[in-house]
Amino acid sequence: MPEHDQPALAIHPHLHDLLVRELRIQPDTLDPASTLEAIGLDSLAVVELSVLLAEEFEAPVTEDQIAGLRTLENLNRFFLSNSRKG
C-alpha cells in the first residue's frame, strides 16, 4: 500500500507531551498530516526538539534529520522507531 494511503497514526503520548509541554505547541494543531512548520516548529524549536529527542533516544538527532521529516506523522513514525518508550 502506498504510504499516502496508510491511515494516520495517533501521535505517541510521550511525543505529544514533548511538543506541548517542552516546546509549547498548541495541542489542537497536532494533526498528523500537518507540516512541522504548520504546527509551529520554527528553526529554534527544531534545535530544541533535536536536543530533546537526542536525550530520549540516547543518540544524536540532527536538526536536518528533523527538518527532513516534514510532517508530524513522519516525526511520529521516527519517534516510534527510535524511542525507548516505544
Disulfide bonds with the S-S distance in Angstrom:
none
